[in-house]
């Protein structure tokens, strides 16, 4: 009696391992991309909440002057930055200070923002768009580049999605005029504000 494996036993074992690898590896890649998307969307939503918290806490501007609002400016499909309006002590007016380098953020290369909509009425928005939490009026305003901020819109909605074709998961971030920041994940198509 021999104590070795036959060629057929070895081939069957290798075949089973190959079949398992063919099934598992693509799913692991998709899972990894979904995790990158989840983390990026969660971080963006957290930055909205941080801007809101800074506004409500009346955190001073980096130059030490009182702030009138804090917010997020979405400058590209993968770029955004903190923005803050500060009280000019000489004129008692609100001025926007230049953003510091440390206040700028980039999404991972495989993640992008898209489908920016102001949801009253459903209207697509061109970048850049600013979302500001005003600590004096206790309101939220939304403004496209070059437009005056509007507090009449009920909410702003945007999608965060993967650029990889094998990932169907999307994140929907909604900031409403009352200040709530909601994050939900879906695999379906989102065509209007919900």
N, C-alpha and C positions, 0 to 999 in steps of 0.2 A: 504494500500500500504506500502510495506516495502522499506526502503531506503538502503538496503545492496546489496552486490554483490552475485550472484548465484555461486555455485560451478563450473559450466561450464564456466562462465566468468573468474573466477580466473584461472582455468586450461588453458584456451586459452591464457591468458596474460602470464602465466609462460612458456608455450610452445613457444610463440613468442620470449620471452627474451632468452630462452635456445637456440633456433635456431640462433638468432643473435650472441650470445656468441660463439657458435661453429664455426661460420664463421669468426668473427672478431679477436678472440684471436690468432689463428695461424698466421694470417696476421700481427698482431701487433708484434709478436715475430720475424717474418722474417724481417719486417721493422726495428726493433731494431738492429738485426744482420747486416743488410745492412748498417745502419748508423755507426755502429762500424767499419765495413770494410771501408766505405768511409772516415771516420775520420783518421783511421790508414794509409791508402794509401796517403791521402792528407798530413799527417804529414811526412811520408817518403819522398815524393816528395819535400816538403818544406825543409827538411834537406839536400837533394841534392842541392837545390837552395841556401841554406845558405852556404854550403861548397864552391859552385861556387862563391858566393858573397864575402866570406872571402878571397878566392884566388885572385879575381880581385881587391879587395880593399887592397891587400897586408897586411892583418891583421897579426900582429906579432904572433909568436908561444908563448905558455904560459911561456916559459923561457925568453922571450924578444928578442930572435934572429929573424932575418928576415925569413919569410916563403918562400918556393919555390913552394909548392902546398898544397892544402887542398882537402879532399875527404871524401868518405864514404867507409867503409869496411863492406861488408855483411858477417857476420861470421856464421850465422845459418839461419834456416828457419824463425826464429822470432827475431833474434838478429842482430844489426848493431851498428856501432860506427863511430864517426868522426876520421879521421886520418889527420896528417899534416906532411909535410917534412920541416925541418928547415935547414937553412944555418949554418954550423959549422964555426964560425969565425976563428978558428985556421988553418983549412985545406981548407976552402972555398968549401967544399963538402956538399951535401945534406944528411941529416940524418933523419930517422923517429923516432920521440919521442914516448915514451909509451903514450897510451891514458889514460886520466884521467877518474876516475869513473863517473864523471858527463857527460862525452861525450859518454856514452854507453846507448843504447836504446833497449827496448823490446816491440814487438808488443803485443796487447791484446791476451789473451789465445785462443780466437776463430779465430784468424787471422794468416796466415802464408804466407811467400814468396815462390814462386816455379817457375819452368820453366825459369831458367836463360839462356839467349841466347846471344851470340855475333853474330851480324847480318851481317857479311861479312867475311866469308860465314856463313850461318845458322849453328851454332855450340853450343851445350849445354855447360854449364860452371859448373865446380865443385866449391863448396864453400871451403874456403872463396874466395871472389873476391873483388878487390878494384877498385874504380872509382876515379881517381884523376884529379883535375882541376889544371893545371900547370900555374902559373902566369908569368913565365919567357918566356916559349915557346908559351904561350896562346893556349895550346892544352888540350885535354882530353885523358887520357890513361886508359886502362882497363887491369887488371892483375889478373890471378888466383893465388892461393897459390903456391909459389915457382917458378912462371914463371916471366919472365921479362915483364914489362909493354909494351903494344902494342898500338901504335897510329894509326895502319893501319886499325883497325876495325872501321866500320862506326858507330855502335851504340851497346848499351847493352839494352836488354829488359828483364823485369821480370814481373811476375804476383804476385798480392797480392790477396789472396782469403780467403774465410771463411772456417773453418773446419766443419761448420754445414751443414748437407746434404740438408736442406731446402732452402739454399741461393745459387742461381745460379749466382748472380752478381760477376764479377771479375774486378779488376783494373789492367790496363797495364801501367807500368811506363817505359818510354824509355828515355835513355840518349844518345844523339848522339855526334859524335866527334867534332861537332861545338859548343857544350856546352848546347844546348837546352834540357830542361827537360820537357817531356810531360807526362800527366796523362790523361787516358781515361778509361771509365767504359763500360763494355760489359756483356751481358748475354750469348754470344755464346762461342764456343770453340776457343781457339787461339792455332794454331799448329805451326806457324812459324812467323818470324819477319814480321811486317806489317807496 
